[in-house]
Amino acid sequence: EKDEPGEEVRVTYRELLELTCRLGNTLKRQGVKQGDRVTIYMPPCPLAVASMLACARIGAVHAVVFAGFSAESLADRIRD
């Protein structure tokens, strides 16, 4: 569900799997490998879920920071 009441996005398991695999391949092409650390900075949405699953799929450790933090707060969370 989105922030606005009544707005939602429906994704099938097949669509989520395809998006997860595409994102995983993109991360690998960018040089992300097993054991690397990735910070995901996105609003809650199906793409954020697929990003988390893609990181897990390739063995990258991921942290999620949802949008809305100040630059200083974001930097603190990334360092942690």
Secondary structure, DSSP 8 states (H G I E B T S, - for coil): --SSTT------HHHHHHHHHHHHHHHHHTT--TT-EEEEEE-SSHHHHHHHHHHHHHT-EEEEEES---HHHHHHHHH-
